[in-house]
Amino acid sequence: MTLTRRQILGTGGGLVAALSLSPSAVWSGEIVEIKMQGRDDGSQVWFDPIGILIKPGQTVRWINLNSSNAHTTTAYNPENFGQPLRMPKAAKSWNSDYLLPNESFSVRLMEQGVYDYFCIPHEHAGMVGRIIVGEPEKHGWTEQAAVSGDLPKEALKAFPSVEDIMMNGIAWRT
């Protein structure tokens, strides 16, 4: 069987895409991208990946790839509509405002710890995510991630565990 140049390039591109968010890439200092996605009919929405491990000082960029919905990435922080604090106290809060399809928003996370975030219009649908910066198990931050606060039931069910993210470097939506 002879492969064409197009097939070889296509296979190589797929391999590069599959490896783009591997744990080693996450720790390499590159920008980590989180996709905002959903079904065209709006019946399901999600962040992909839903959990990620990065190093301090790394940049996270969210991009809205959902052609039929606007989304936000908003830190769980009292500065954002009185939400419970689900991130390091010393860390800077963020709120992207509404991102239309193909728009993006970035933050650079400096403080080590667990950062939980949500999409304002879709939090009740479980559109939440978790970013771990550094090594929270060495600093006792896993307890913070277990605190429920006043979050919607679907949001609480959607968070990946700190242990899964630490073990794999990444957590995909289930």
FIFIDO-144221 format. One record per atom (N, C-alpha, C): residue in one letter; atom name; residue number from 1; x, y, z. Coordinates in steps of 0.1 Angstrom, whole numbers. Atoms other than C-alpha are relative to their C-alpha. Last residue first. Layout:
# residues N
   resn   name   resi      px      py      pz
      a     CA    NUM       X       Y       Z
...
# end
This chain:
# residues 174
   resn   name   resi      px      py      pz
      t      N    174       6      14       1
      t     CA    174    -171     123     303
      t      C    174     -14       0      -4
      r      N    173      14       1      -4
      r     CA    173    -153     156     296
      r      C    173      -4     -14      -2
      w      N    172       9      -3      11
      w     CA    172    -115     152     294
      w      C    172     -14      -1       5
      a      N    171      12       7      -2
      a     CA    171     -91     155     323
      a      C    171     -10       4     -11
      i      N    170      11      -5       8
      i     CA    170     -55     164     319
      i      C    170     -12      -8       3
      g      N    169      -4     -14       6
      g     CA    169     -21     160     336
      g      C    169     -12       6      -7
      n      N    168      -1       0      14
      n     CA    168     -30     123     341
      n      C    168       4      13      -7
      m      N    167      -6      13       5
      m     CA    167     -23     116     378
      m      C    167       2       1     -16
      m      N    166     -14       2      -4
      m     CA    166     -27     152     389
      m      C    166       6     -13      -6
      i      N    165      -8     -10       8
      i     CA    165     -59     157     369
      i      C    165      15      -2       3
      d      N    164      -1       4      15
      d     CA    164     -74     125     382
      d      C    164       8       9      -8
      e      N    163      -9      12       2
      e     CA    163     -64     133     418
      e      C    163       1      -4     -14
      v      N    162     -13      -5       0
      v     CA    162     -79     169     416
      v      C    162      10     -12      -2
      s      N    161      -7       0     -13
      s     CA    161    -112     153     407
      s      C    161      15       5      -1
      p      N    160      -9      12      -1
      p     CA    160    -130     164     376
      p      C    160       7       1      13
      f      N    159     -14      -3      -3
      f     CA    159    -158     190     382
      f      C    159       8     -14       0
      a      N    158      -8       0      12
      a     CA    158    -191     180     365
      a      C    158      15       2       3
      k      N    157      -2      13       5
      k     CA    157    -211     169     395
      k      C    157      10       0     -12
      l      N    156      -8       8     -10
      l     CA    156    -206     202     413
      l      C    156       3     -14      -6
      a      N    155     -14      -5       0
      a     CA    155    -218     221     382
      a      C    155       9      -8       9
      e      N    154      -6       5      12
      e     CA    154    -249     199     378
      e      C    154      15       5      -1
      k      N    153      -3      14      -1
      k     CA    153    -258     205     414
      k      C    153       7      -5     -12
      p      N    152      10       9       5
      p     CA    152    -256     243     411
      p      C    152       4     -15       0
      l      N    151      -1       2      15
      l     CA    151    -230     259     433
      l      C    151     -12      -9      -4
      d      N    150      14       0       6
      d     CA    150    -236     273     468
      d      C    150       0      -1     -15
      g      N    149       5     -14       1
      g     CA    149    -203     263     484
      g      C    149     -15      -1      -5
      s      N    148      11      -2      10
      s     CA    148    -191     228     476
      s      C    148      -5      14      -2
      v      N    147      10      -9      -6
      v     CA    147    -157     226     493
      v      C    147     -11       3     -11
      a      N    146      11       9      -4
      a     CA    146    -137     196     478
      a      C    146     -12       9       6
      a      N    145       7       5      12
      a     CA    145    -114     218     457
      a      C    145     -12      -8       4
      q      N    144       7     -11       6
      q     CA    144    -103     237     489
      q      C    144      -9      -5     -12
      e      N    143      12      -2      -8
      e     CA    143     -93     204     505
      e      C    143      -9      11      -5
      t      N    142      11       9       4
      t     CA    142     -70     195     477
      t      C    142     -13       2       8
      w      N    141      11      -7       7
      w     CA    141     -49     226     484
      w      C    141     -12      -9      -4
      g      N    140      13       2      -6
      g     CA    140     -27     209     510
      g      C    140     -12       7      -6
      h      N    139       3     -12      -8
      h     CA    139       6     223     498
      h      C    139     -14      -1       6
      k      N    138     -11      -3      -9
      k     CA    138      23     191     484
      k      C    138      -3      12      10
      e      N    137      -1      10     -10
      e     CA    137     -10     179     470
      e      C    137      11       3      10
      p      N    136       8      -3     -12
      p     CA    136     -14     212     452
      p      C    136       0     -10      11
      e      N    135       1      12      -7
      e     CA    135      16     208     429
      e      C    135      -9       1      13
      g      N    134     -10       5      -9
      g     CA    134      18     236     404
      g      C    134      -4     -14       6
      v      N    133     -13      -6       3
      v     CA    133     -13     252     389
      v      C    133      10      -5      10
      i      N    132      -9       1     -12
      i     CA    132     -44     231     388
      i      C    132      14       5      -5
      i      N    131     -14      -1       4
      i     CA    131     -71     242     364
      i      C    131       8      -2      13
      r      N    130     -10      -1     -11
      r     CA    130    -107     231     368
      r      C    130      14       0      -5
      g      N    129     -13       6       2
      g     CA    129    -137     236     346
      g      C    129       9       2      12
      v      N    128     -10      -4     -10
      v     CA    128    -174     243     346
      v      C    128      13      -6      -4
      m      N    127     -12      -5       7
      m     CA    127    -202     241     321
      m      C    127      10       6       9
      g      N    126     -13       8      -4
      g     CA    126    -225     219     343
      g      C    126      12       5      -8
      a      N    125      -1      12       9
      a     CA    125    -258     230     327
      a      C    125      13      -8       3
      h      N    124      10      10      -4
      h     CA    124    -265     253     356
      h      C    124       0     -12      -8
      e      N    123      -4       7     -13
      e     CA    123    -232     270     349
      e      C    123     -10     -10       4
      h      N    122       2      15       0
      h     CA    122    -243     277     313
      h      C    122       5      -7      12
      p      N    121      13       4       4
      p     CA    121    -250     315     311
      p      C    121      -2     -16       0
      i      N    120      11      -7      -6
      i     CA    120    -220     325     332
      i      C    120     -14      -6      -4
      c      N    119       6      -8      11
      c     CA    119    -195     298     320
      c      C    119     -13       7       6
      f      N    118      13       3       5
      f     CA    118    -176     285     350
      f      C    118      -3       9     -12
      y      N    117       6     -11       7
      y     CA    117    -142     285     368
      y      C    117     -13      -6      -7
      d      N    116      12       4       6
      d     CA    116    -123     265     394
      d      C    116      -7      11      -7
      y      N    115       9     -11       6
      y     CA    115     -87     272     401
      y      C    115     -12      -6      -6
      v      N    114      11       5       8
      v     CA    114     -67     248     423
      v      C    114      -9      12      -3
      g      N    113      12       4      -6
      g     CA    113     -33     260     436
      g      C    113     -11      -5     -10
      q      N    112       2      14       0
      q     CA    112       0     277     428
      q      C    112     -14      -3       7
      e      N    111       1       6     -14
      e     CA    111      -2     314     421
      e      C    111      -3     -15      -1
      m      N    110     -13      -1      -7
      m     CA    110      10     327     387
      m      C    110       0      -8      13
      l      N    109       2       4     -14
      l     CA    109     -18     320     363
      l      C    109      13      -2       7
      r      N    108     -13       6      -4
      r     CA    108     -16     339     330
      r      C    108      -2      -3      15
      v      N    107      -5      -4     -13
      v     CA    107     -50     346     315
      v      C    107      13      -7       3
      s      N    106     -12       7      -7
      s     CA    106     -63     344     280
      s      C    106       3       6      13
      f      N    105      -3      -8     -12
      f     CA    105     -96     351     261
      f      C    105      11      -8       7
      s      N    104      -8       7     -11
      s     CA    104    -107     339     227
      s      C    104       3      10      11
      e      N    103      -7      -9      -9
      e     CA    103    -132     347     200
      e      C    103       7      -7      11
      n      N    102     -13      -3       5
      n     CA    102    -141     321     173
      n      C    102       8      11       8
      p      N    101      -8      11       7
      p     CA    101    -178     321     181
      p      C    101      13       5      -5
      l      N    100       8       5      12
      l     CA    100    -188     350     204
      l      C    100       9     -11      -7
      l      N     99      -8       3      12
      l     CA     99    -171     354     238
      l      C     99      -9      -5     -11
      y      N     98       5      10      10
      y     CA     98    -192     370     265
      y      C     98       9      -1     -12
      d      N     97      12      -6       7
      d     CA     97    -173     387     293
      d      C     97      -4     -10     -11
      s      N     96      -2      -3      14
      s     CA     96    -139     371     300
      s      C     96     -10       9      -6
      n      N     95      13       2       6
      n     CA     95    -141     372     338
      n      C     95       1       5     -14
      w      N     94       2      -4      14
      w     CA     94    -109     369     358
      w      C     94     -15      -2      -4
      s      N     93      12       6       5
      s     CA     93     -97     368     395
      s      C     93      -1       4     -15
      k      N     92       8     -10       6
      k     CA     92     -61     375     404
      k      C     92     -12      -7      -7
      a      N     91       1       0      15
      a     CA     91     -46     349     427
      a      C     91      -9      11      -5
      a      N     90      -9     -10       6
      a     CA     90     -37     356     463
      a      C     90      -1       2     -15
      k      N     89       3     -13      -5
      k     CA     89     -67     338     477
      k      C     89       8      11      -6
      p      N     88      -9      -5     -10
      p     CA     88     -60     307     456
      p      C     88      -4      15       4
      m      N     87     -13      -3       6
      m     CA     87     -91     296     437
      m      C     87       9       5      11
      r      N     86      -5      14       3
      r     CA     86    -126     284     446
      r      C     86      13       1      -8
      l      N     85     -14       1       4
      l     CA     85    -139     315     464
      l      C     85       4     -14      -2
      p      N     84      -9       5     -10
      p     CA     84    -177     314     464
      p      C     84      14       0      -5
      q      N     83      -3      15       0
      q     CA     83    -194     336     438
      q      C     83       9      -4      11
      g      N     82       1       6     -13
      g     CA     82    -205     371     448
      g      C     82       2     -15       0
      f      N     81      14       3      -3
      f     CA     81    -212     382     412
      f      C     81      -1      -7      14
      n      N     80       8       4      12
      n     CA     80    -175     378     401
      n      C     80     -14      -3       6
      e      N     79       0     -11       9
      e     CA     79    -154     396     428
      e      C     79     -10      -2     -12
      p      N     78      10      -9      -4
      p     CA     78    -165     368     452
      p      C     78       0      13      -8
      n      N     77      -6     -10      -8
      n     CA     77    -144     344     431
      n      C     77     -11      10       4
      y      N     76       8       0     -12
      y     CA     76    -152     314     411
      y      C     76       7       8      10
      a      N     75      -6       6     -12
      a     CA     75    -133     325     380
      a      C     75     -11       0      11
      t      N     74       1      -9     -11
      t     CA     74    -153     333     348
      t      C     74       5      -8      13
      t      N     73      -8       7     -10
      t     CA     73    -148     319     314
      t      C     73       1       9      11
      t      N     72     -10      -8      -8
      t     CA     72    -176     331     292
      t      C     72       9     -10       7
      h      N     71      -4       6     -13
      h     CA     71    -197     316     264
      h      C     71       9      10       8
      a      N     70     -10      -9      -7
      a     CA     70    -217     328     234
      a      C     70       3      -7      13
      n      N     69       1      -5     -13
      n     CA     69    -236     300     215
      n      C     69      12      10       4
      s      N     68      13      -5      -2
      s     CA     68    -243     287     180
      s      C     68      -2       6      14
      s      N     67       5      -9      10
      s     CA     67    -209     282     164
      s      C     67     -14       6       4
      n      N     66      15       3       1
      n     CA     66    -194     267     195
      n      C     66      -6      10      -9
      l      N     65       2       7      13
      l     CA     65    -156     269     190
      l      C     65     -15      -4      -2
      n      N     64      14       5       2
      n     CA     64    -152     296     217
      n      C     64      -1      -6     -14
      i      N     63       5      -4      13
      i     CA     63    -115     298     225
      i      C     63     -14      -6      -2
      w      N     62      13       6       4
      w     CA     62    -101     297     260
      w      C     62      -4       6     -13
      r      N     61       9      -7      10
      r     CA     61     -64     305     264
      r      C     61     -12      -8      -2
      v      N     60      12       8       4
      v     CA     60     -44     295     295
      v      C     60      -8       9      -9
      t      N     59      12      -7       5
      t     CA     59     -10     311     301
      t      C     59     -10     -10      -5
      q      N     58       4       4      13
      q     CA     58      18     295     322
      q      C     58     -13       7      -3
      g      N     57      -4      -9      10
      g     CA     57      33     314     351
      g      C     57      -4      -3     -14
      p      N     56       1     -14      -4
      p     CA     56      31     286     376
      p      C     56       5       9     -11
      k      N     55     -10      -5     -10
      k     CA     55      30     252     359
      k      C     55      -2      14       2
      i      N     54     -10      -9       6
      i     CA     54      -1     236     343
      i      C     54      11       4      11
      l      N     53     -11      -3      -9
      l     CA     53     -24     207     351
      l      C     53      10       9      -7
      i      N     52     -14      -1       6
      i     CA     52     -57     206     332
      i      C     52      10       3      11
      g      N     51     -10      -2     -10
      g     CA     51     -94     198     338
      g      C     51      14      -1      -6
      i      N     50       7      -5     -12
      i     CA     50    -125     201     316
      i      C     50      10       2      12
      p      N     49       2       9     -11
      p     CA     49    -105     197     284
      p      C     49      -7       7      12
      d      N     48      -8      12       4
      d     CA     48    -126     207     266
      d      C     48      14       3      -2
      f      N     47     -14      -4       2
      f     CA     47    -151     231     282
      f      C     47       8     -13      -3
      w      N     46     -10       5      -8
      w     CA     46    -188     221     278
      w      C     46      14       7      -3
      v      N     45     -11      -9       1
      v     CA     45    -222     227     264
      v      C     45      11      -4       9
      q      N     44     -12       2      -8
      q     CA     44    -251     204     257
      q      C     44      11      10      -3
      s      N     43       4       9     -10
      s     CA     43    -286     209     243
      s      C     43      11      -4      10
      g      N     42      -1      -6     -14
      g     CA     42    -277     240     225
      g      C     42      -3      -9      11
      d      N     41      13      -3      -5
      d     CA     41    -290     227     191
      d      C     41       0       6      14
      d      N     40       7     -11       8
      d     CA     40    -256     230     175
      d      C     40     -13       4       6
      r      N     39       8       5      11
      r     CA     39    -240     209     203
      r      C     39      -7      12      -7
      g      N     38      14       4      -2
      g     CA     38    -215     226     224
      g      C     38      -6      -5     -12
      q      N     37       7       7      10
      q     CA     37    -179     237     228
      q      C     37     -14      -3       4
      m      N     36      14      -1      -4
      m     CA     36    -156     261     246
      m      C     36      -8      -6     -11
      k      N     35      11      -3       9
      k     CA     35    -121     249     239
      k      C     35     -13       1       7
      i      N     34      12       7      -5
      i     CA     34     -92     251     264
      i      C     34     -12       5     -10
      e      N     33      13      -4       5
      e     CA     33     -58     260     250
      e      C     33     -12      -9       5
      v      N     32       9      11      -1
      v     CA     32     -26     258     270
      v      C     32     -13       5      -5
      i      N     31      13      -4      -3
      i     CA     31       1     283     260
      i      C     31      -9     -12      -1
      e      N     30       8      -5      11
      e     CA     30      35     267     260
      e      C     30     -14       5       5
      g      N     29       0     -15       1
      g     CA     29      57     264     290
      g      C     29      -8       6     -11
      s      N     28     -12      -5       8
      s     CA     28      67     227     286
      s      C     28       0      15      -1
      w      N     27     -10      -5      -8
      w     CA     27      45     214     315
      w      C     27      11       7      -8
      v      N     26       6      -9     -10
      v     CA     26      13     211     295
      v      C     26      11       6       8
      a      N     25       2     -13       6
      a     CA     25      33     197     266
      a      C     25      -6      10      10
      s      N     24     -13      -6       2
      s     CA     24      46     168     288
      s      C     24      -1      14      -7
      p      N     23      -6      -5     -12
      p     CA     23      11     161     301
      p      C     23      14       7      -2
      s      N     22      -5      10      -9
      s     CA     22      -2     158     266
      s      C     22       6       6      12
      l      N     21       3      -2     -14
      l     CA     21     -22     187     252
      l      C     21       4     -12       9
      s      N     20      -1     -14      -3
      s     CA     20      -8     190     217
      s      C     20      -3       3      15
      l      N     19     -10      -2     -10
      l     CA     19      -2     152     214
      l      C     19       1      14       5
      a      N     18       3       9     -11
      a     CA     18     -35     145     196
      a      C     18      10       2      11
      a      N     17      12      -5      -7
      a     CA     17     -31     176     174
      a      C     17      -3      -9      12
      v      N     16      -3     -13      -7
      v     CA     16       4     166     164
      v      C     16     -11       5       8
      l      N     15      -9       4     -11
      l     CA     15      -7     130     156
      l      C     15       4      13       8
      g      N     14       8       6     -10
      g     CA     14     -36     144     135
      g      C     14       8      -4      13
      g      N     13       7     -11      -6
      g     CA     13     -12     166     116
      g      C     13      -9      -5      11
      g      N     12      -9      -8      -9
      g     CA     12      11     137     110
      g      C     12      -7      11       7
      t      N     11      -3       9     -11
      t     CA     11     -18     115      96
      t      C     11       9       8      10
      g      N     10      13       1      -8
      g     CA     10     -30     143      74
      g      C     10       3      -8      12
      l      N      9       1     -13      -7
      l     CA      9       6     150      61
      l      C      9     -12       0       9
      i      N      8     -11      -1     -10
      i     CA      8      11     113      53
      i      C      8      -2      13       8
      q      N      7       3       9     -11
      q     CA      7     -23     111      36
      q      C      7      10       0      11
      r      N      6      11      -5      -8
      r     CA      6     -17     142      16
      r      C      6      -4      -9      11
      r      N      5      -5     -11      -8
      r     CA      5      17     129       4
      r      C      5     -11       6       9
      t      N      4      -3     -13       7
      t     CA      4       1      98      -8
      t      C      4       5      10      10
      l      N      3       7     -12      -6
      l     CA      3       5      65      10
      l      C      3       3      12      -9
      t      N      2      -8     -13       1
      t     CA      2      14      34     -10
      t      C      2      -8      11       5
      m      N      1       9     -12       0
      m     CA      1       0       0       0
      m      C      1       9      12       0
# end
